[in-house]
């Protein structure tokens, strides 16, 4: 069974983080994934993690910190004994507009990741849907980024792959060998869960999880991170999603 984690971004609207961590422990989680906003109160996060015994085994770390304060990023990574750190996003106004630009961005990520990889930690990119829209050459931004950053892995967000109109199984097969973790995220049926931005708890949406799980296992992906971008009830999300993943 792969490592099963919970992306704490899911619970950003349910503070404080210490209470979220206690809830997740009671729900049966042993691992969590962080995100940049949590590091605004680093001491508080350290104390809350220590209090529950959860392992913050991976995190999203923004490009602003990765490039602007790489020493702090490494200190955080090492303190929590992370196995992986992922650059999560680039704002729309900052995104390249052509294939050459995405190749250059991939090279930029390769440089950003060098100290993390040198420390023995996986460095990767977490996708949304915009990286899967073909450029003028027919190649996607994700293809170009991966080609330009040979040591960079992927945290493949299967929900956003689906939202981009792509087949998750085909995408897993395409990038097998480069996927260090997967965001296990479900998409609601058309017209449902509008108040949760159309996302669903894992196993309660439209994704074909038996086929997806089989493809992930064939690709040797051993790190599953449960996520929902806007749940109304994070306890419901955590308990139902964990039960679904454990039944894969």
BAGU-296757 format. One line per 10 residues: their letters; for each residue x, y, z of N, C-alpha, C. Coordinates in nm, 3 decimals. Each point is the difference from the previous one (the first is absolute). Example, Ala and Ser with C-alpha at 12.3 -4.5 7.8 and 13.67 -1.06 7.14 Angstrom:
2
as> 1.319:-0.569:0.780:-0.089:0.119:0.000:0.090:0.120:0.000; -0.035:0.105:-0.072:0.082:0.119:0.006:-0.077:0.109:0.073;
This chain:
248
xxxxxxxxxx> 0.085:-0.120:0.000:-0.085:0.120:0.000:0.088:0.124:0.000; -0.032:0.098:-0.081:0.081:0.123:-0.002:-0.017:0.080:0.128; 0.093:0.093:0.021:-0.017:0.099:0.106:-0.124:0.084:-0.034; -0.085:0.024:0.098:-0.120:0.080:-0.021:0.011:0.127:0.084; -0.008:0.113:-0.065:0.016:0.128:0.066:-0.124:0.088:-0.027; -0.002:0.115:0.066:-0.111:0.094:-0.012:0.057:0.138:-0.022; -0.040:0.065:-0.108:0.049:0.134:-0.029:-0.072:0.100:0.092; 0.076:0.065:0.086:-0.059:0.089:0.100:-0.067:0.123:-0.062; 0.029:0.029:-0.125:-0.069:0.109:-0.069:-0.151:-0.023:-0.001; -0.042:-0.126:0.001:-0.143:-0.032:0.003:-0.068:0.067:0.119;
xxxxxxxxxx> 0.074:0.015:0.110:-0.058:0.047:0.126:0.035:0.144:0.032; 0.043:0.075:-0.100:0.042:0.138:0.024:-0.115:0.086:0.053; -0.124:-0.038:-0.030:-0.115:0.078:0.045:-0.057:-0.052:0.133; 0.075:-0.090:0.065:-0.045:-0.060:0.126:0.110:0.012:0.106; 0.040:0.122:0.034:0.108:0.015:0.099:-0.050:-0.037:0.140; 0.097:-0.020:0.095:0.145:0.007:-0.017:0.058:-0.133:-0.049; 0.124:0.006:-0.051:0.061:-0.120:-0.055:0.019:-0.108:0.106; 0.023:0.040:0.126:0.018:-0.099:0.107:-0.123:-0.087:0.014; -0.119:0.060:-0.013:-0.123:-0.078:0.011:-0.019:-0.090:-0.123; 0.039:0.051:-0.116:-0.007:-0.082:-0.121:0.089:-0.123:0.014;
xxxxxxxxxx> 0.120:0.020:0.051:0.092:-0.113:0.015:-0.055:-0.104:0.098; -0.061:0.045:0.107:-0.062:-0.095:0.095:-0.113:-0.077:-0.067; -0.081:0.070:-0.078:-0.109:-0.066:-0.072:0.054:-0.106:-0.094; 0.107:0.033:-0.072:0.057:-0.095:-0.095:0.060:-0.122:0.070; 0.062:0.022:0.114:0.052:-0.112:0.078:-0.113:-0.093:0.041; -0.108:0.057:0.050:-0.115:-0.080:0.041:-0.065:-0.072:-0.117; 0.008:0.061:-0.118:-0.056:-0.061:-0.120:0.084:-0.117:-0.050; 0.126:-0.007:0.043:0.085:-0.111:-0.038:0.117:0.034:-0.089; 0.021:0.129:-0.025:0.116:0.040:-0.080:0.128:-0.005:0.083; 0.110:-0.031:-0.066:0.133:0.006:0.063:0.090:0.100:-0.071;
xxxxxxxxxx> -0.040:0.046:-0.120:0.082:0.092:-0.077:-0.086:0.116:-0.051; 0.064:0.116:-0.013:-0.066:0.116:-0.058:0.095:0.069:-0.096; -0.058:0.081:-0.089:0.079:0.081:-0.093:-0.027:0.147:0.032; 0.106:0.079:0.007:-0.014:0.141:0.032:-0.018:0.087:-0.123; -0.018:0.129:0.027:-0.006:0.100:-0.107:0.057:0.130:0.055; 0.032:0.092:-0.088:0.078:0.117:0.036:-0.054:0.084:0.113; -0.133:0.020:0.005:-0.057:0.085:0.102:0.025:-0.048:0.142; 0.020:-0.128:0.018:0.025:-0.055:0.134:0.131:0.050:0.058; 0.093:0.039:-0.086:0.133:0.036:0.048:0.006:0.143:0.051; -0.113:0.071:-0.008:-0.006:0.134:0.060:0.008:-0.007:0.152;
xxxxxxxxxx> -0.042:-0.114:0.055:0.013:-0.026:0.144:0.073:-0.132:0.015; 0.128:0.004:-0.033:0.079:-0.123:-0.003:0.011:-0.064:0.139; 0.019:0.081:0.102:0.011:-0.056:0.135:-0.129:-0.068:0.042; -0.113:0.063:-0.033:-0.128:-0.061:0.033:-0.022:-0.131:-0.073; 0.041:-0.005:-0.127:-0.013:-0.122:-0.077:0.088:-0.111:0.057; 0.124:0.035:0.035:0.089:-0.099:0.059:-0.059:-0.059:0.127; -0.055:0.087:0.084:-0.058:-0.046:0.126:-0.121:-0.089:-0.024; -0.086:0.039:-0.094:-0.121:-0.078:-0.027:0.033:-0.137:-0.058; 0.098:-0.003:-0.090:0.042:-0.128:-0.057:0.060:-0.090:0.109; 0.085:0.058:0.084:0.062:-0.078:0.108:-0.105:-0.053:0.096;
xxxxxxxxxx> -0.104:0.078:0.024:-0.104:-0.040:0.096:-0.080:-0.120:-0.049; -0.022:-0.010:-0.130:-0.080:-0.110:-0.054:0.084:-0.120:-0.042; 0.128:0.022:-0.029:0.083:-0.109:-0.050:-0.019:-0.027:-0.148; -0.077:0.083:-0.068:-0.014:-0.016:-0.144:0.132:0.031:-0.070; 0.021:-0.061:-0.114:0.119:0.027:-0.080:-0.039:0.094:-0.113; 0.057:0.119:-0.002:-0.018:0.091:-0.112:0.100:-0.045:-0.107; -0.044:-0.097:-0.078:0.093:-0.074:-0.085:0.029:0.068:-0.133; -0.082:0.098:-0.036:0.026:0.077:-0.123:-0.067:0.134:0.015; 0.034:0.092:-0.089:-0.063:0.131:0.007:0.007:0.070:-0.135; -0.098:0.085:-0.022:0.010:0.100:-0.105:0.079:0.117:0.058;
xxxxxxxxxx> 0.096:0.048:-0.076:0.080:0.115:0.041:0.006:0.095:-0.120; -0.046:0.121:0.020:-0.012:0.095:-0.110:0.133:0.041:-0.059; -0.005:0.041:-0.125:0.121:0.045:-0.068:0.061:0.121:0.069; -0.084:0.082:0.066:0.055:0.116:0.068:0.100:-0.041:0.108; -0.031:-0.106:0.075:0.094:-0.047:0.101:0.111:-0.083:-0.062; -0.034:-0.086:-0.094:0.102:-0.086:-0.060:0.111:0.081:-0.066; -0.037:0.112:-0.060:0.100:0.083:-0.066:0.049:0.113:0.090; -0.090:0.056:0.081:0.036:0.117:0.080:0.069:-0.032:0.130; -0.031:-0.117:0.057:0.061:-0.040:0.127:0.020:-0.150:0.002; 0.088:-0.051:-0.088:0.018:-0.145:-0.009:0.053:-0.063:0.128;
xxxxxxxxxx> 0.076:0.076:0.079:0.050:-0.055:0.127:-0.116:-0.029:0.095; -0.098:0.090:0.004:-0.116:-0.023:0.085:-0.080:-0.120:-0.050; -0.015:-0.010:-0.131:-0.072:-0.114:-0.055:0.066:-0.131:0.039; 0.132:-0.005:-0.010:0.071:-0.122:0.038:-0.010:-0.028:0.149; 0.003:0.105:0.082:-0.012:-0.019:0.145:-0.136:-0.062:0.033; -0.104:0.048:-0.066:-0.135:-0.055:0.022:-0.006:-0.145:-0.047; 0.051:-0.027:-0.117:0.000:-0.136:-0.056:0.071:-0.097:0.094; 0.117:0.042:0.048:0.079:-0.089:0.086:-0.063:-0.017:0.138; -0.057:0.110:0.056:-0.060:-0.010:0.133:-0.111:-0.106:0.001; -0.083:0.001:-0.102:-0.114:-0.092:-0.002:0.034:-0.135:-0.063;
xxxxxxxxxx> 0.126:-0.017:-0.040:0.044:-0.126:-0.061:-0.089:-0.037:-0.120; -0.023:0.099:-0.085:-0.084:-0.022:-0.118:0.069:-0.093:-0.099; -0.080:-0.076:-0.068:0.052:-0.082:-0.109:-0.009:0.072:-0.133; -0.086:0.104:-0.005:-0.018:0.070:-0.128:-0.048:0.143:0.024; 0.040:0.088:-0.091:-0.047:0.139:-0.001:-0.041:0.033:-0.142; -0.116:0.066:-0.013:-0.055:0.027:-0.132:-0.028:0.149:-0.018; 0.049:0.056:-0.110:-0.042:0.134:-0.040:-0.142:-0.012:-0.053; -0.093:0.080:0.053:-0.141:-0.030:-0.025:-0.070:0.077:-0.110; 0.055:0.114:-0.046:-0.085:0.085:-0.084:0.081:0.117:-0.052; -0.045:0.056:-0.110:0.051:0.127:-0.048:-0.121:0.084:-0.039;
xxxxxxxxxx> -0.005:0.123:0.049:-0.116:0.087:-0.023:-0.020:0.027:-0.148; -0.126:0.021:-0.037:-0.034:0.017:-0.141:0.081:0.110:-0.068; 0.020:0.111:0.070:0.074:0.113:-0.060:0.148:-0.031:-0.022; 0.051:-0.101:0.069:0.142:-0.034:-0.010:0.026:-0.118:-0.092; -0.103:-0.060:-0.052:0.018:-0.123:-0.081:0.056:0.032:-0.137; 0.090:-0.087:-0.048:0.047:0.015:-0.138:-0.115:-0.009:-0.098; 0.021:0.053:-0.118:-0.105:0.003:-0.101:0.033:-0.082:-0.125; 0.118:-0.063:-0.001:0.036:-0.083:-0.115:0.091:-0.113:0.045; 0.030:-0.089:-0.093:0.080:-0.119:0.031:0.138:0.037:0.053; 0.063:0.098:-0.060:0.133:0.040:0.045:-0.004:0.049:0.145;
xxxxxxxxxx> -0.106:0.072:0.032:-0.014:0.051:0.135:-0.017:-0.112:0.102; -0.077:-0.103:-0.036:-0.018:-0.112:0.092:0.128:-0.082:0.015; 0.076:-0.011:-0.108:0.130:-0.068:0.012:0.092:0.078:0.094; 0.000:0.131:-0.012:0.081:0.083:0.089:-0.048:-0.013:0.145; -0.130:-0.009:0.018:-0.053:-0.017:0.135:0.042:-0.134:0.057; 0.001:-0.104:-0.082:0.048:-0.130:0.045:0.145:0.007:0.045; 0.083:0.073:-0.075:0.140:0.016:0.039:0.012:0.077:0.131; -0.088:0.097:0.017:-0.004:0.075:0.127:-0.033:-0.093:0.117; -0.097:-0.088:-0.020:-0.036:-0.095:0.105:0.115:-0.097:0.028; 0.072:-0.039:-0.104:0.115:-0.089:0.020:0.101:0.064:0.093;
xxxxxxxxxx> 0.025:0.128:-0.016:0.094:0.071:0.088:-0.055:0.010:0.142; -0.129:0.030:0.010:-0.063:0.011:0.131:0.012:-0.131:0.077; -0.013:-0.111:-0.071:-0.001:-0.130:0.067:0.136:-0.055:0.036; 0.107:0.057:-0.053:0.132:-0.059:0.022:0.037:-0.017:0.147; -0.015:0.101:0.087:0.037:-0.020:0.139:-0.089:-0.101:0.073; -0.125:-0.011:-0.043:-0.092:-0.096:0.063:0.039:-0.141:-0.039; 0.026:-0.022:-0.127:0.043:-0.132:-0.046:0.134:-0.037:0.063; 0.090:0.098:0.011:0.131:-0.025:0.061:-0.013:-0.042:0.146; -0.109:0.042:0.065:-0.024:-0.037:0.140:-0.066:-0.137:0.012; -0.020:-0.067:-0.112:-0.059:-0.133:0.002:-0.152:-0.001:0.006;
xxxxxxxxxx> -0.062:0.113:-0.037:-0.145:0.014:0.004:-0.052:0.013:-0.143; -0.114:-0.061:-0.027:-0.063:0.011:-0.131:-0.048:0.143:-0.021; 0.027:0.054:-0.118:-0.055:0.130:-0.039:-0.089:-0.020:-0.121; -0.115:0.065:0.003:-0.091:-0.017:-0.114:-0.092:0.117:-0.021; -0.085:-0.016:-0.098:-0.100:0.101:-0.038:-0.139:-0.060:0.016; -0.091:0.079:0.056:-0.140:-0.039:0.013:-0.080:0.071:-0.107; -0.071:-0.076:-0.081:-0.073:0.059:-0.113:-0.141:0.045:0.036; -0.048:0.092:-0.082:-0.143:0.030:-0.006:-0.047:-0.040:-0.140; -0.091:0.074:-0.059:-0.044:-0.035:-0.135:0.073:0.078:-0.109; 0.053:0.118:0.034:0.057:0.086:-0.104:0.127:-0.058:-0.061;
xxxxxxxxxx> 0.068:-0.086:0.071:0.123:-0.061:-0.054:-0.029:-0.107:-0.104; -0.128:-0.033:-0.018:-0.038:-0.106:-0.092:-0.066:0.053:-0.127; 0.003:0.133:-0.015:-0.053:0.063:-0.123:0.115:0.010:-0.100; -0.012:-0.060:-0.118:0.112:0.000:-0.095:0.046:0.141:-0.037; 0.130:0.013:-0.017:0.060:0.124:-0.050:-0.006:0.002:-0.152; 0.059:0.101:-0.058:-0.003:0.013:-0.147:0.073:-0.112:-0.070; 0.086:-0.074:0.071:0.073:-0.112:-0.061:-0.076:-0.132:0.012; -0.111:0.003:0.075:-0.074:-0.123:0.026:0.042:-0.069:0.128; 0.114:0.041:0.054:0.045:-0.055:0.128:-0.068:0.075:0.114; -0.026:-0.070:0.108:-0.059:0.069:0.115:0.109:0.064:0.085;
xxxxxxxxxx> -0.035:0.102:0.079:0.096:0.056:0.093:0.064:-0.107:0.090; -0.081:-0.097:0.044:0.056:-0.103:0.087:0.105:-0.083:-0.071; -0.026:-0.035:-0.126:0.101:-0.072:-0.078:0.131:0.079:-0.007; -0.012:0.127:-0.028:0.117:0.085:-0.017:0.075:0.019:0.130; -0.073:0.017:0.110:0.063:0.016:0.131:0.077:-0.125:0.039; -0.061:-0.115:-0.020:0.064:-0.127:0.037:0.126:-0.023:-0.082; -0.008:0.031:-0.129:0.117:-0.020:-0.087:0.115:0.091:0.041; -0.033:0.119:0.051:0.104:0.098:0.035:0.055:-0.020:0.141; -0.066:-0.082:0.080:0.041:-0.021:0.141:0.005:-0.149:0.029; 0.108:-0.067:-0.043:0.004:-0.147:0.007:-0.006:-0.057:0.141;
xxxxxxxxxx> 0.039:0.077:0.102:-0.005:-0.051:0.138:-0.131:0.034:0.070; -0.087:0.072:-0.068:-0.126:0.041:0.061:-0.106:-0.109:-0.016; -0.065:-0.033:0.110:-0.109:-0.097:-0.002:-0.134:0.073:-0.008; -0.107:-0.077:0.000:-0.135:0.056:-0.004:-0.080:-0.044:0.121; -0.081:0.093:0.048:-0.111:-0.038:0.087:-0.122:0.018:-0.090; -0.046:-0.110:-0.056:-0.103:0.005:-0.103:-0.137:0.014:0.066; -0.062:0.116:-0.022:-0.133:0.026:0.055:-0.103:-0.056:-0.097; -0.059:-0.113:0.040:-0.088:-0.073:-0.091:-0.133:0.071:-0.020; -0.041:0.080:0.099:-0.122:0.078:-0.017:0.016:0.105:-0.108; 0.113:0.072:0.003:0.023:0.102:-0.101:0.027:-0.062:-0.137;
xxxxxxxxxx> 0.060:-0.117:-0.003:0.015:-0.071:-0.128:-0.137:-0.023:-0.063; -0.093:-0.045:0.084:-0.136:-0.027:-0.049:-0.069:0.129:-0.042; 0.016:0.107:0.080:-0.061:0.128:-0.034:0.056:0.055:-0.133; 0.123:-0.038:-0.032:0.060:0.043:-0.126:-0.048:-0.082:-0.119; -0.089:-0.097:0.026:-0.053:-0.082:-0.107:0.088:-0.116:-0.040; 0.096:-0.033:0.087:0.093:-0.108:-0.029:-0.037:-0.127:0.077; 0.047:-0.112:-0.047:-0.024:-0.130:0.064:0.107:-0.023:0.107; -0.037:-0.010:0.127:0.101:-0.018:0.105:0.088:-0.123:-0.022; -0.059:-0.112:-0.043:0.080:-0.121:-0.019:0.104:0.022:-0.110; -0.042:0.061:-0.110:0.095:0.028:-0.109:0.110:0.094:0.047;
xxxxxxxxxx> -0.036:0.097:0.083:0.100:0.095:0.049:0.099:-0.068:0.094; -0.049:-0.089:0.085:0.088:-0.076:0.090:0.096:-0.084:-0.083; -0.052:-0.068:-0.100:0.085:-0.083:-0.085:0.104:0.084:-0.074; -0.042:0.117:-0.044:0.090:0.088:-0.076:0.118:0.043:0.085; -0.025:0.034:0.126:0.104:0.056:0.086:0.056:-0.101:0.100; -0.030:-0.127:-0.020:0.054:-0.105:0.089:0.152:0.014:0.009; 0.050:-0.008:0.121:0.142:0.019:0.024:0.033:0.141:0.046; -0.090:0.094:-0.023:0.022:0.138:0.044:-0.097:0.042:0.111; -0.095:-0.088:0.036:-0.102:0.035:0.098:0.045:-0.043:0.139; 0.025:0.099:0.086:0.042:-0.030:0.138:-0.118:-0.010:0.094;
xxxxxxxxxx> -0.111:0.066:-0.034:-0.120:-0.002:0.083:-0.119:0.034:-0.088; -0.117:-0.036:0.047:-0.123:0.033:-0.072:-0.098:0.068:0.094; -0.063:0.105:-0.048:-0.112:0.059:0.074:-0.125:-0.079:-0.036; -0.055:-0.064:0.101:-0.118:-0.083:-0.016:-0.121:0.088:0.025; -0.059:0.047:-0.107:-0.106:0.101:0.005:-0.112:-0.043:-0.093; -0.124:0.013:0.045:-0.113:-0.047:-0.078:-0.081:0.116:-0.056; -0.064:-0.025:-0.112:-0.080:0.100:-0.072:-0.146:-0.040:0.008; -0.084:0.092:0.046:-0.144:-0.028:0.011:-0.063:-0.011:-0.138; -0.114:-0.066:-0.004:-0.077:-0.007:-0.125:-0.042:0.140:-0.042; -0.021:0.018:-0.129:-0.038:0.130:-0.054:-0.121:0.056:0.073;
xxxxxxxxxx> 0.012:0.123:0.046:-0.109:0.067:0.069:-0.007:-0.026:0.149; 0.082:-0.091:0.051:-0.002:-0.032:0.143:0.113:0.072:0.074; -0.022:0.021:0.130:0.102:0.058:0.089:0.049:0.136:-0.048; -0.092:0.079:-0.054:0.040:0.133:-0.047:0.054:0.086:0.113; -0.051:-0.023:0.122:0.047:0.077:0.115:0.135:-0.049:0.052; 0.053:-0.105:-0.063:0.135:-0.049:0.031:0.086:0.002:-0.127; -0.033:0.093:-0.089:0.074:0.021:-0.125:0.004:-0.123:-0.090; -0.099:-0.087:0.017:-0.009:-0.117:-0.086:0.091:-0.115:0.037; 0.066:0.009:0.115:0.083:-0.110:0.046:-0.083:-0.093:0.089; 0.052:-0.120:0.024:-0.070:-0.097:0.083:0.100:-0.071:0.092;
xxxxxxxxxx> -0.050:-0.056:0.108:0.085:-0.085:0.084:0.046:-0.118:-0.084; 0.119:-0.050:0.027:0.053:-0.112:-0.078:-0.094:-0.120:0.012; -0.033:-0.057:-0.116:-0.091:-0.113:-0.003:-0.146:0.038:-0.008; -0.029:0.130:0.002:-0.138:0.047:-0.004:-0.024:0.091:-0.120; 0.085:-0.014:-0.100:-0.012:0.078:-0.122:-0.002:-0.091:-0.121; 0.061:0.046:-0.107:-0.010:-0.069:-0.129:0.129:-0.071:-0.043; 0.105:0.011:0.079:0.129:-0.056:-0.040:-0.001:-0.153:0.009; 0.066:-0.064:-0.096:0.009:-0.147:-0.005:0.121:-0.044:0.083; -0.020:-0.006:0.132:0.113:-0.025:0.089:0.063:-0.139:-0.015; -0.075:-0.108:-0.026:0.069:-0.127:-0.021:0.102:0.004:-0.114;
xxxxxxxxxx> -0.039:0.062:-0.110:0.092:0.010:-0.114:0.115:0.095:0.031; -0.030:0.111:0.068:0.105:0.097:0.033:0.099:-0.060:0.099; -0.052:-0.066:0.102:0.088:-0.062:0.100:0.091:-0.105:-0.065; -0.057:-0.080:-0.088:0.080:-0.102:-0.070:0.112:0.065:-0.080; -0.030:0.110:-0.068:0.102:0.069:-0.079:0.107:0.061:0.090; -0.041:0.059:0.112:0.098:0.057:0.094:0.091:-0.109:0.055; -0.056:-0.113:0.034:0.083:-0.108:0.053:0.095:-0.055:-0.107; -0.047:-0.010:-0.122:0.087:-0.044:-0.109:0.114:0.098:-0.023; -0.024:0.127:0.031:0.102:0.104:-0.015:0.084:0.018:0.126; -0.021:-0.088:0.099:0.077:0.002:0.125:-0.018:0.130:0.079;
xxxxxxxxxx> -0.120:0.056:-0.004:-0.029:0.120:0.078:-0.044:-0.045:0.140; 0.075:0.041:0.102:-0.028:-0.050:0.135:-0.039:0.111:0.098; -0.039:0.115:-0.052:-0.035:0.114:0.085:-0.130:0.061:-0.054; -0.110:-0.026:0.072:-0.131:0.051:-0.038:-0.038:0.113:0.096; -0.036:0.114:-0.055:-0.038:0.116:0.082:-0.146:0.035:-0.029; -0.085:-0.019:0.099:-0.142:0.032:-0.014:-0.017:0.152:-0.002; -0.085:0.046:-0.094:-0.024:0.145:-0.008:-0.141:0.028:-0.051; -0.052:0.112:0.043:-0.127:0.058:-0.047:0.020:0.150:0.018; -0.018:0.077:-0.105:0.037:0.141:0.005:-0.094:0.086:0.084; -0.124:-0.044:0.019:-0.093:0.087:0.071:-0.112:-0.080:0.069;
xxxxxxxxxx> 0.035:-0.084:0.098:-0.104:-0.078:0.067:-0.081:0.085:0.097; -0.129:-0.032:0.010:-0.083:0.066:0.101:0.028:-0.056:0.139; 0.043:-0.124:0.006:0.022:-0.070:0.126:0.129:-0.080:-0.012; 0.107:0.046:0.063:0.127:-0.070:-0.020:0.007:-0.131:0.077; -0.078:-0.016:0.105:-0.005:-0.129:0.069:-0.066:-0.105:-0.088; -0.109:0.038:-0.065:-0.066:-0.089:-0.096:0.097:-0.039:-0.111; 0.068:0.099:-0.054:0.098:-0.026:-0.106:0.106:-0.098:0.046; 0.059:0.027:0.116:0.111:-0.082:0.048:-0.043:-0.144:0.024; -0.112:-0.019:0.070:-0.040:-0.137:0.036:-0.048:-0.079:-0.121; -0.082:0.063:-0.083:-0.053:-0.074:-0.115:0.110:-0.028:-0.103;
xxxxxxxx> 0.087:0.096:-0.021:0.106:-0.018:-0.100:0.101:-0.104:0.046; 0.038:0.004:0.126:0.096:-0.098:0.050:-0.058:-0.141:-0.012; -0.129:-0.016:0.034:-0.062:-0.131:-0.013:0.002:-0.048:-0.145; -0.026:0.091:-0.092:0.002:-0.038:-0.142:0.138:-0.044:-0.045; 0.102:0.078:0.037:0.135:-0.034:-0.044:0.046:-0.131:0.064; -0.034:-0.021:0.124:0.037:-0.126:0.065:-0.066:-0.121:-0.066; -0.112:0.025:-0.068:-0.070:-0.108:-0.069:0.045:-0.018:-0.145; 0.093:0.083:-0.045:0.050:-0.016:-0.137:0.057:-0.141:-0.019;
